[in-house]
Amino acid sequence: MASWNRPRRLSMPAGGIGRSWLHPHLGGPEEERRVFCPQDSVKILRLTLQNDLPGDRRDQGKQKPVGRAFAMVANRPPSSHALASEYVKSSEGDEEIIKVYLRARAEDRAQNEKSLHQLKSDGCHLQAKTLDKPNGIRPHRTTSFRSMSLCQDEPTYPGEDISIMRETTKKLFTKLQEAEKRHQSDRAAYETSISHYRREAEHSGAALRRAELDLEEKDLKLEELQRLLTGMEKEHKTLLQKMRDDESELEQLRSVEKDKVAEQERSAKLEKEVATLREKIHHLDDMLKSQQRKVRQMIEQLQNSKTVIQSKDTIIQELKERVAYLEAENLEMHDRMEHLIEKQAQSAGVHNARPRSKSEYVSSKRLTKSPGPKPLPLIRVLET
């Protein structure tokens, strides 16, 4: 039992020990000091061995450490594999020294390099996932204790600074967030303008439909007025012919029978009829002129309505072209954002980025203005 209470020293060469050599059941180090001997430059690490206590004193060992272990790292050649123990004198009493000389094998070195390469691949993969996240949330990093110890204690790669990579990743992630914010604001502006143009197109379409209905009603009224005008013109021609016949008959009566009373009465009667017919003709002329003015106004209104309809058709076509152009610009902005994300990922050294979500790029094409309908000829009504 007394031998377990003595402190021990573990001697190991520098090439065969690392941070991961300490067994987790040995507990944390109670003291740590280094002693440089003039003979072999020995580094001594003092540790507490808690599981070497006997069964009846384990509870006391949890409260206060009993033994100490000295891990000695000497510059011995790796060819000696002897395992021996000896006692030395110190200020604290007799101490048992266990000398352990290990040789770094090529297999362990290859395994360490493989673990380091796997750790780098995991880091690149995690950075790629971080860049590919749409909401910018960095995923949780899970690495093993052995991988962390290998990544921290590997002295053969001094040029790879993980902090620089993290700073670069943070800067790229910040730029990506700013680009996404700009893209979201541009997209919202484009959607607002598109909705505004769509509302204007709907209002213009409703106004166009109302104008078409009004135009149909005016066409019906114009046809009715044209029928009335045709009837009045026929009546006017009939009355003119009758007036000419009466005038010729009156002239004949005046020349042949000037002396007869009957002829005079007939002449007076014919004159009265001629006067009445003249008044009717004058009235019909006035009515015909007013109707012609109305028809002319209706034709002008019809022409103006058709001109307004053509202008509204042109406006609707321009609004449709603007909507198509804005949609194409939105798609082009989306493609630019994806290209920017890929370019930033390539500049950070990420080679395992996920493929793009779209298989084809949509290129925006500026739509040419389609020619509108030809204007209708101007109709003029001439008075006769």
LUMMAR-271711 format. One line per field, with one value per residue (C-alpha): residue number from 1; x, y, z. Coordinates in nm, 3 decimals. Layout:
# LUMMAR-271711
seq	c(NUM|...) .
east	c(X|...) .
north	c(Y|...) .
up	c(Z|...) .
This chain:
# LUMMAR-271711
seq	c(1|2|3|4|5|6|7|8|9|10|11|12|13|14|15|16|17|18|19|20|21|22|23|24|25|26|27|28|29|30|31|32|33|34|35|36|37|38|39|40|41|42|43|44|45|46|47|48|49|50|51|52|53|54|55|56|57|58|59|60|61|62|63|64|65|66|67|68|69|70|71|72|73|74|75|76|77|78|79|80|81|82|83|84|85|86|87|88|89|90|91|92|93|94|95|96|97|98|99|100|101|102|103|104|105|106|107|108|109|110|111|112|113|114|115|116|117|118|119|120|121|122|123|124|125|126|127|128|129|130|131|132|133|134|135|136|137|138|139|140|141|142|143|144|145|146|147|148|149|150|151|152|153|154|155|156|157|158|159|160|161|162|163|164|165|166|167|168|169|170|171|172|173|174|175|176|177|178|179|180|181|182|183|184|185|186|187|188|189|190|191|192|193|194|195|196|197|198|199|200|201|202|203|204|205|206|207|208|209|210|211|212|213|214|215|216|217|218|219|220|221|222|223|224|225|226|227|228|229|230|231|232|233|234|235|236|237|238|239|240|241|242|243|244|245|246|247|248|249|250|251|252|253|254|255|256|257|258|259|260|261|262|263|264|265|266|267|268|269|270|271|272|273|274|275|276|277|278|279|280|281|282|283|284|285|286|287|288|289|290|291|292|293|294|295|296|297|298|299|300|301|302|303|304|305|306|307|308|309|310|311|312|313|314|315|316|317|318|319|320|321|322|323|324|325|326|327|328|329|330|331|332|333|334|335|336|337|338|339|340|341|342|343|344|345|346|347|348|349|350|351|352|353|354|355|356|357|358|359|360|361|362|363|364|365|366|367|368|369|370|371|372|373|374|375|376|377|378|379|380|381|382|383|384) .
east	c(0.000|0.288|0.406|0.078|0.119|0.460|0.469|0.560|0.742|0.656|0.939|0.847|1.033|0.917|0.818|0.571|0.351|0.089|-0.206|-0.429|-0.186|-0.329|-0.596|-0.926|-0.949|-0.626|-0.795|-0.669|-0.315|-0.265|0.062|0.262|0.627|0.928|1.280|1.569|1.851|2.197|2.251|1.953|1.721|1.429|1.083|0.879|0.498|0.340|-0.003|-0.230|-0.326|-0.668|-0.770|-0.461|-0.600|-0.720|-1.091|-1.126|-0.960|-1.135|-1.371|-1.078|-0.902|-1.194|-1.150|-0.768|-0.514|-0.287|-0.015|0.169|0.299|0.589|0.577|0.939|1.003|1.368|1.559|1.639|1.668|1.350|1.541|1.538|1.221|1.324|1.067|1.224|1.154|1.392|1.386|1.537|1.580|1.391|1.290|0.955|1.089|1.139|0.982|0.938|1.038|0.884|1.075|0.876|1.040|0.809|0.884|0.664|0.556|0.482|0.132|0.046|0.179|-0.024|-0.332|-0.276|-0.239|-0.556|-0.746|-0.616|-0.722|-1.067|-1.093|-1.008|-1.267|-1.529|-1.437|-1.470|-1.800|-1.934|-1.825|-1.999|-2.317|-2.292|-2.264|-2.549|-2.791|-3.072|-3.143|-2.780|-2.790|-2.457|-2.495|-2.360|-2.013|-1.959|-1.605|-1.447|-1.197|-0.926|-0.983|-0.973|-0.652|-0.492|-0.601|-0.462|-0.132|-0.025|0.305|0.362|0.110|0.201|0.066|-0.299|-0.456|-0.813|-0.887|-0.811|-1.045|-1.316|-1.272|-1.287|-1.600|-1.761|-1.681|-1.818|-2.127|-2.178|-2.144|-2.389|-2.643|-2.605|-2.650|-2.959|-3.103|-3.044|-3.199|-3.505|-3.550|-3.512|-3.752|-4.009|-3.975|-4.017|-4.321|-4.475|-4.422|-4.556|-4.871|-4.913|-4.883|-5.124|-5.380|-5.338|-5.382|-5.702|-5.839|-5.750|-5.918|-6.235|-6.234|-6.180|-6.477|-6.695|-6.579|-6.661|-7.013|-7.061|-6.930|-7.183|-7.467|-7.349|-7.327|-7.691|-7.798|-7.600|-7.767|-8.109|-8.025|-7.897|-8.228|-8.422|-8.197|-8.248|-8.627|-8.616|-8.402|-8.649|-8.939|-8.746|-8.690|-9.059|-9.167|-8.923|-9.057|-9.415|-9.326|-9.172|-9.482|-9.710|-9.498|-9.506|-9.881|-9.922|-9.721|-9.930|-10.253|-10.126|-10.027|-10.339|-10.630|-10.547|-10.895|-11.088|-11.184|-11.160|-10.816|-10.741|-10.887|-10.688|-10.387|-10.443|-10.493|-10.180|-9.990|-10.108|-10.007|-9.671|-9.621|-9.716|-9.483|-9.204|-9.253|-9.249|-8.939|-8.770|-8.863|-8.737|-8.415|-8.367|-8.438|-8.206|-7.926|-7.973|-7.975|-7.663|-7.497|-7.599|-7.471|-7.146|-7.108|-7.184|-6.925|-6.668|-6.749|-6.721|-6.384|-6.265|-6.383|-6.195|-5.885|-5.916|-5.960|-5.649|-5.448|-5.572|-5.480|-5.131|-5.106|-5.221|-4.966|-4.690|-4.795|-4.788|-4.441|-4.327|-4.463|-4.284|-3.963|-3.977|-4.038|-3.740|-3.530|-3.638|-3.527|-3.197|-3.142|-3.208|-2.951|-2.699|-2.749|-2.687|-2.374|-2.251|-2.303|-2.109|-1.829|-1.796|-1.791|-1.513|-1.309|-1.321|-1.171|-1.486|-1.483|-1.778|-2.056|-2.400|-2.523|-2.751|-3.121|-3.202|-3.075|-3.111|-3.052|-3.332|-3.195|-3.396|-3.497|-3.610|-3.943|-3.992|-4.292|-4.561|-4.721|-5.064|-5.374|-5.391|-5.593|-5.927|-5.980|-6.149|-6.508|-6.637|-6.998|-7.047|-7.361|-7.556) .
north	c(0.000|0.232|0.197|0.344|0.652|0.728|0.981|0.855|1.001|0.905|0.964|0.995|1.139|1.459|1.298|1.056|1.277|1.540|1.701|1.404|1.163|1.239|0.985|1.143|0.916|1.053|1.381|1.737|1.841|1.958|2.137|2.203|2.299|2.250|2.162|2.191|1.951|2.024|1.660|1.587|1.896|1.709|1.867|1.753|1.771|1.689|1.518|1.361|0.993|0.960|0.614|0.444|0.488|0.180|0.113|0.225|0.561|0.666|0.902|1.082|1.100|1.288|1.561|1.584|1.430|1.168|1.087|1.283|1.167|1.332|1.304|1.343|1.424|1.363|1.408|1.040|0.876|0.698|0.371|0.269|0.094|0.006|0.042|0.073|0.236|0.365|0.565|0.910|1.138|1.465|1.721|1.546|1.196|0.889|0.904|0.628|0.718|0.521|0.590|0.534|0.587|0.576|0.607|0.811|0.567|0.643|0.500|0.740|1.030|0.927|0.886|1.234|1.384|1.204|1.337|1.689|1.664|1.543|1.835|2.082|1.923|1.952|2.318|2.392|2.205|2.402|2.731|2.631|2.548|2.884|3.071|2.871|2.936|3.170|3.318|3.360|3.128|2.965|2.592|2.438|2.296|1.943|1.810|1.536|1.593|1.419|1.634|1.951|1.846|1.755|2.087|2.282|2.094|2.036|2.225|2.132|2.385|2.726|2.920|2.820|3.063|2.966|3.309|3.474|3.227|3.305|3.680|3.637|3.423|3.686|3.964|3.761|3.675|4.047|4.139|3.862|3.994|4.350|4.223|4.026|4.337|4.543|4.269|4.254|4.636|4.639|4.350|4.526|4.843|4.645|4.462|4.793|4.948|4.635|4.637|5.011|4.956|4.663|4.877|5.148|4.888|4.761|5.115|5.186|4.863|4.951|5.300|5.145|4.913|5.205|5.407|5.115|5.093|5.467|5.436|5.163|5.377|5.674|5.454|5.351|5.713|5.813|5.544|5.662|6.023|5.919|5.742|6.052|6.270|6.046|6.066|6.443|6.476|6.265|6.479|6.793|6.675|6.586|6.929|7.104|6.911|6.995|7.362|7.372|7.207|7.460|7.752|7.629|7.584|7.931|8.085|7.908|8.028|8.384|8.388|8.221|8.331|8.665|8.798|8.530|8.555|8.188|8.199|8.481|8.286|7.986|8.204|8.344|7.998|7.875|8.171|8.091|7.732|7.840|8.069|7.789|7.551|7.806|7.840|7.462|7.439|7.709|7.527|7.200|7.372|7.495|7.151|6.991|7.231|7.167|6.793|6.823|7.016|6.746|6.474|6.662|6.696|6.328|6.236|6.458|6.302|5.958|6.048|6.188|5.874|5.656|5.871|5.838|5.462|5.441|5.645|5.424|5.114|5.259|5.335|4.982|4.833|5.047|4.943|4.577|4.625|4.795|4.509|4.255|4.459|4.490|4.117|4.047|4.291|4.114|3.779|3.932|4.075|3.729|3.576|3.846|3.771|3.401|3.483|3.715|3.440|3.190|3.442|3.519|3.150|3.093|3.388|3.239|2.914|2.704|2.422|2.214|2.470|2.338|2.367|2.639|2.594|2.691|2.494|2.773|3.147|3.375|3.672|3.989|4.112|4.464|4.443|4.653|4.876|4.710|4.936|5.052|5.036|5.273|5.589|5.600|5.855|6.181|6.197|6.537|6.620|6.889|7.093|7.089) .
up	c(0.000|0.061|-0.297|-0.428|-0.210|-0.354|-0.634|-0.981|-1.273|-1.627|-1.871|-2.242|-2.540|-2.701|-3.030|-2.874|-2.655|-2.734|-2.566|-2.642|-2.462|-2.116|-2.023|-1.912|-1.604|-1.459|-1.363|-1.415|-1.331|-0.975|-1.041|-1.353|-1.354|-1.574|-1.456|-1.698|-1.612|-1.749|-1.856|-2.088|-2.068|-1.909|-1.898|-1.596|-1.583|-1.246|-1.256|-0.996|-1.026|-0.863|-0.984|-0.830|-0.481|-0.292|-0.261|0.100|0.034|-0.290|-0.111|0.048|-0.287|-0.436|-0.179|-0.177|-0.418|-0.262|-0.517|-0.782|-1.120|-1.297|-1.676|-1.792|-2.155|-2.242|-2.562|-2.596|-2.935|-3.048|-3.105|-2.736|-2.629|-2.273|-2.001|-1.656|-1.322|-1.057|-0.736|-0.695|-0.398|-0.385|-0.126|-0.088|-0.027|-0.241|-0.585|-0.840|-1.196|-1.482|-1.801|-2.118|-2.457|-2.756|-3.123|-3.358|-3.622|-3.984|-3.945|-3.663|-3.866|-4.170|-3.951|-3.802|-4.151|-4.262|-3.958|-4.029|-4.394|-4.285|-4.039|-4.318|-4.545|-4.267|-4.219|-4.592|-4.603|-4.305|-4.465|-4.788|-4.595|-4.416|-4.746|-4.901|-4.612|-4.737|-4.393|-4.295|-3.988|-3.921|-3.854|-3.537|-3.561|-3.424|-3.423|-3.220|-2.940|-3.134|-3.445|-3.236|-3.066|-3.399|-3.553|-3.256|-3.210|-3.570|-3.618|-3.982|-4.125|-3.978|-4.278|-4.239|-4.000|-3.909|-3.765|-4.101|-4.271|-4.017|-4.063|-4.441|-4.405|-4.181|-4.429|-4.719|-4.516|-4.433|-4.802|-4.889|-4.637|-4.776|-5.132|-5.023|-4.855|-5.169|-5.377|-5.148|-5.164|-5.544|-5.573|-5.353|-5.563|-5.885|-5.747|-5.637|-5.980|-6.152|-5.936|-6.006|-6.381|-6.361|-6.180|-6.442|-6.717|-6.548|-6.516|-6.878|-6.987|-6.796|-6.949|-7.291|-7.244|-7.135|-7.435|-7.666|-7.520|-7.564|-7.918|-7.997|-7.860|-8.064|-8.374|-8.325|-8.281|-8.587|-8.798|-8.683|-8.764|-9.104|-9.177|-9.073|-9.283|-9.587|-9.547|-9.512|-9.823|-10.022|-9.898|-9.982|-10.337|-10.375|-10.252|-10.482|-10.778|-10.683|-10.642|-10.988|-11.137|-10.965|-11.081|-11.441|-11.424|-11.276|-11.553|-11.810|-11.648|-11.629|-11.994|-12.136|-11.922|-11.777|-11.817|-11.644|-11.280|-11.238|-11.365|-11.128|-10.837|-10.951|-10.976|-10.626|-10.490|-10.660|-10.525|-10.176|-10.222|-10.356|-10.054|-9.819|-9.997|-9.979|-9.605|-9.569|-9.784|-9.578|-9.259|-9.402|-9.505|-9.149|-9.009|-9.263|-9.173|-8.801|-8.859|-9.071|-8.792|-8.545|-8.775|-8.820|-8.443|-8.396|-8.658|-8.487|-8.150|-8.306|-8.455|-8.122|-7.941|-8.187|-8.139|-7.759|-7.795|-8.011|-7.758|-7.473|-7.675|-7.720|-7.345|-7.257|-7.496|-7.342|-6.990|-7.092|-7.238|-6.916|-6.706|-6.925|-6.912|-6.532|-6.495|-6.720|-6.515|-6.196|-6.338|-6.449|-6.098|-5.951|-6.189|-6.095|-5.726|-5.783|-5.987|-5.708|-5.448|-5.660|-5.721|-5.348|-5.266|-5.522|-5.389|-5.035|-5.164|-5.138|-5.393|-5.270|-5.322|-5.403|-5.767|-5.875|-5.837|-6.195|-6.489|-6.741|-6.723|-6.827|-7.020|-7.022|-7.365|-7.431|-7.602|-7.912|-7.931|-8.137|-8.393|-8.289|-8.506|-8.800|-8.738|-8.907|-9.185|-9.097|-9.216|-9.320|-9.401|-9.659|-9.668|-9.994) .
